[in-house]
Amino acid sequence: MRVSPEILNLVPYVPGKPIEETKREKGLTSVTKLASNESLLGASPLVKEAISKALVDLHRYPDAGSFELTKAFCQFYNVSPEQVIFGNGSNELIDLLIRVFCEKDDAVLTSKGAFIAYKISTQAARIRFLETPLTDDYRYDLGAMAEILRTDKDHKVRLVFLANPNNPTGTYFSKEEWEQFMAVAGQRPDLLVVLDEAYAEFVRAIDCPRGFEELKKYKNVALLRTFSKVYGLASLRLGALITDAAHAQWIHRIRNPFNVSGLAQVAGIAALKDQAFAKQVCELTWEGLDYLRAELTKRGFSVLPSEGNFLMFKTEFTAQNLYEEWLKRGIIVRPVKNYGWDHFLRISVGTREENQQAIKALDEILEGFNL
Ligand SMILES: *Cc1c(COP(=O)(O)O)cnc(C)c1O
């Protein structure tokens, strides 16, 4: 079969290594996964209870309009139902945005080092992909991105993807940088700026823009939220896109009617209800972030600032070696070689115990390297 050059050249997504696979390959009985920025406490007990109750309806097709979930979401975030589309994870919503708004000869703009799903979805749709270099401190260069829009005379750029904070770097852009960027991008009604706030709940920086506030100011902004991170529902696949109703209708037109499972809908409602649990996840995550940062720094690694539930850090060793050594000791972290970085690793924050295990294993490894 013949496939397009975009598909031929597509570098597939590399997920975090699964726990069971690691156990099988390494002959281990206990493995800690700190590789996919998952919630350190799992899902709320209220979610599990809601799912058990919903099992009687397993043979029914789900509500194609996610009525109850939409209601709960809109009440919680104070947006109107016409603005919201749920997806099979935010990954599906990224695909849908490109399919709806990009045609042949159009382009998608983001930064190098941005969440790799933007590139994969764009290439898979055979759309041109533009990226500006990162700054020296591994942050988006929103000035350079605005410059691309300024020189885009034929208005070929239709979508801009901005993850804030960004994964895998953990870095963020400030309200001031965002406002300067939107002074240019906001003038383009034929352009949609997608603000991906997968880690919004973990953000502590006070100068970080808040998507729900920004939506009120600009018509051409779309916000992505996920239930995979703070709410611990990664396995159920639930993401939300919030934008102007005029944009949202087109996405509804082409999405699969049953893109969100019944269990995901029920779980989403329960997760939103249990804010006490979400708060607990955030507090434990912050404690773990500060702990891991301090311990890694003490051992000579340079750690990027992070507003997410993970840290990216530089190692003088080949990251692949360090990754393999950790793996042998039952700790899965995430190489970021697929982003072009051979000397960085990303580690997600685990429970206190898991973080300590990771550092203990690291000390063993470093001792071995020093021999
Ligand atoms: C984890 C993550 C998501 C979430 O993806 P889902 O498909 O909702 O699980 C989205 N964007 C970024 C930047 C992420 O890191």
Ligand as a Chemical Component Dictionary entry (heavy atoms), coordinates in Angstrom:
data_LIG
# 
_chem_comp.id                   LIG 
_chem_comp.type                 NON-POLYMER 
_chem_comp.pdbx_formal_charge   0 
_chem_comp.three_letter_code    LIG 
# 
loop_
_chem_comp_atom.comp_id 
_chem_comp_atom.atom_id 
_chem_comp_atom.alt_atom_id 
_chem_comp_atom.type_symbol 
_chem_comp_atom.charge 
_chem_comp_atom.model_Cartn_x 
_chem_comp_atom.model_Cartn_y 
_chem_comp_atom.model_Cartn_z 
_chem_comp_atom.pdbx_ordinal 
LIG C1 C1 C 0 -1.339 14.605 29.723 1  
LIG C2 C2 C 0 -1.599 15.718 28.783 2  
LIG C3 C3 C 0 -2.828 15.834 28.147 3  
LIG C4 C4 C 0 -3.939 14.871 28.470 4  
LIG O1 O1 O 0 -4.230 14.015 27.456 5  
LIG P1 P1 P 0 -5.511 13.073 27.583 6  
LIG O2 O2 O 0 -5.716 12.635 26.184 7  
LIG O3 O3 O 0 -6.646 13.937 28.078 8  
LIG O4 O4 O 0 -5.177 11.995 28.532 9  
LIG C5 C5 C 0 -3.035 16.903 27.304 10 
LIG N1 N1 N 0 -2.083 17.823 27.085 11 
LIG C6 C6 C 0 -0.908 17.769 27.706 12 
LIG C7 C7 C 0 0.086  18.846 27.492 13 
LIG C8 C8 C 0 -0.624 16.703 28.556 14 
LIG O5 O5 O 0 0.572  16.619 29.140 15 
# 
loop_
_chem_comp_bond.comp_id 
_chem_comp_bond.atom_id_1 
_chem_comp_bond.atom_id_2 
_chem_comp_bond.value_order 
_chem_comp_bond.pdbx_ordinal 
LIG C1 C2 SING 1  
LIG C2 C3 SING 2  
LIG C2 C8 DOUB 3  
LIG C3 C4 SING 4  
LIG C3 C5 DOUB 5  
LIG C4 O1 SING 6  
LIG O1 P1 SING 7  
LIG P1 O2 DOUB 8  
LIG P1 O3 SING 9  
LIG P1 O4 SING 10 
LIG C5 N1 SING 11 
LIG N1 C6 DOUB 12 
LIG C6 C7 SING 13 
LIG C6 C8 SING 14 
LIG C8 O5 SING 15 
# 
